[in-house]
Amino acid sequence: MKKKSFLIVDKDAHYAQIYAQRFEASGWKVFVEEQFEQAKKKLERIHPDVIIVDLHPVQEALHFLTFLRTHSETKHILQIALSSEGGRKIMKQAQETGVDHYILKTHFLPSDAVKKVKRLLDENPHSL
């Protein structure tokens, strides 16, 4: 059985590593990028099952999420927006890009996020 893979795009290397460790401990192959442009380049070489995108800076992150949804190679990938801010405006903007789910860093421990992603994959097997 193929190991599921995960791309984390987060400018905060500390948070990215915490999430990466949790997903790796659950048997995932994890890739981490801090910059959106580098993540686009990495997507030319890898085909993750899930992409989690931190929404900071907001406009750059929203542009990246829109890019993911509008390209045939990435539009099927389960996309999760991650933010430390819970403003309705930001959440609405993320939803408008077509993001599959929104996770607030302040409401979920990284281990809870792993459980949430597993549940989302079980609910949306067509996204793989």
N, C-alpha and C positions, 0 to 999 in steps of 0.2 A: 504494500500500500504506500502510495506517495505521501511523503511528509508535507503537511500544509505549510505554506509560507506566508509571511507577513512583512509588510513594509511600514515602518514608522517614520514619519516626517515631522520632526520637532526640533526647533532651534535651541531648545533647552536640553543639552546633552545629558544632564543629570536625570531628568524625567525620562528621556528616551531610553537610557540604559536601565532604569528601574523597570519600565514596561517590557523592554527586550528580555531581561532576565526572567520575568514572570512567564512570558510566552515561551521562551526556550525551555524553562522547567516543565512546561506542559507539553513538550514535544514538538514545538513549532520551529521551523527554520525562520530566523528573523534577520531582516536587513534594516539598517538605520541610516537615514540621511538627515542632515540639519538644514540643507538648502533645497528649495523647491526645484530650481533648475537642475541640480545634481540628481534629485529624485526622478525627474523626467528622463534624464540620461540613463539612470539605472533601470528604468522601466523598459528601455530598449533591449536590455539583457535578461531581465528576470520577469516572471509572470506570477506575482503573488496572488493568493486567494483573498487577502484582506489588506486594505491600506488604511492606516489611521493617521489623520492629519491634525496637527495642533493648529488652532486658529489664531496664531500670532506670527507675524502681523496679519490682521484680519483681511485686508484687501488682497494681499499676496496669496493668502491661504484660499480665499474664495475663488480667486482666479485659477489656482491650481486644481481645486475641486471641479470647477467648470471644465477645465481642460480634460480631466479624467472622464467626465460624463459624456463629453462630445467626441471622444476618439474611440473608434471601434475596438482597438486593442485593449482598452481599459474600462470601457463603460459597463461591462458585466461584473467587475470586481466589487466586492462588498466594501463600501466606503464608510468610515466612521470619523466624525469630527470630534476633536477633543479640545476642551477649553477650560481655562480657569475662571472665565467670566460667564455668567449665566444670563446676560441681557437678552430680552426677547428679540431685539433687533438683530443681534448676531445670530441667534438660533434660527430666526426666520430666514436670514440671508443664507445660512448654511443649508437649510431645507430647500431653498429655491435652486440651489446648485444640483439637487438630486441626491444629496448625501443620504445614506441609508439609516444612520443613527447618529445621535449627538450625546456625548458623554461629558459631564462636568467633572473636572479633576477633583473639585472639592466635595463631590457627592459619592465618588467611587474610589476605593483603594485599587491599586493596580491588580491585585488578585481578583477583585470583584469584576474588573474590566475583562479579565480573561474569561471568567464564567459568562459574562454578558456576550462576548464575541462568540463563544461556543454556542450559546443559545440562539443567537442571530443566525449562525450558519445552519443550525438544525432547522430553524424556521424558514430559511431561504436557500435551500439546496440548489436552486437554479442559478444562484449568483456565482457558483464555482465553475 
